Amino acid sequence: MIIYMADHGKYMNPETSLAQDSVSPRGLYINITNRCPCACTFCLRSMKHLSQENNLWLQDEPTVEEVKKLLDGAPWDVINEVVFCGFGEPTERLSDVITLLKYVKKTHPMLKTRVNTNGLSDLVYNRDTSVDFEGGFLDTISISLNDVDAESYLAITRSKFGIVSYESMLDFAVHCKKYVPNVVMTVVDHVLPPEKIERCREICEERGLTLRVRPYEDS
């Protein structure tokens, strides 16, 4: 599934979602890759079993033009936000994400846009990638903080980049503040104990970042 809507952890194509609820606004999610440099211990990629029609695992990566065509047919009257996420890490296709974000803002300038990311794109491309988001086409970037220090973070994410991943992720988040109005860091409840979540909150406050505690989904 390339574009979809979500309802309490259930992934649906926009037509199905619209048929079930034609009133309440929903987010439209865009899934363009399976690739990810992490293998997080809590990731639904390895734990969640989806029916074939609701499966986010891509057989092939869609082209930009294929995604644009799907977006052109989306039920825009009930969409309040477009979010790049999915089962893979969207910044593995950073230039394509930028192109599509600009397309959404050009065709629907009042719509909110968001990217959910692990924040490791600087390590993927060996440069400061935050500058790629300059231009006002991205409203929110949500970055997975996951834990309170480099060692614990690596144990959870199993990032292929190793111990440097944590500080690189935090640097990326701080740099994004120059270009993205809303920079949010996330942790998952029931994965971290309350005392660690509070420490994560302090880490964010020290850097002028916002922490969001995400609900854990196990089905």
FENDAZI-V316036 format. One record per helix or strand of 2 or more residues. SS is the DSSP state (a for helix, b for strand). FROM is the first residue (numbers start at 1). LEN is the number of residues. If there is no record, write none. Layout:
[[SS FROM LEN] [SS FROM LEN]]
This chain:
[[b 3 5] [b 10 3] [a 14 7] [b 26 5] [a 52 3] [a 64 9] [a 76 3] [b 79 6] [a 90 18] [b 112 6] [a 121 5] [a 130 4] [b 140 5] [a 150 8] [a 162 15] [b 182 8] [a 194 13] [b 210 5]]
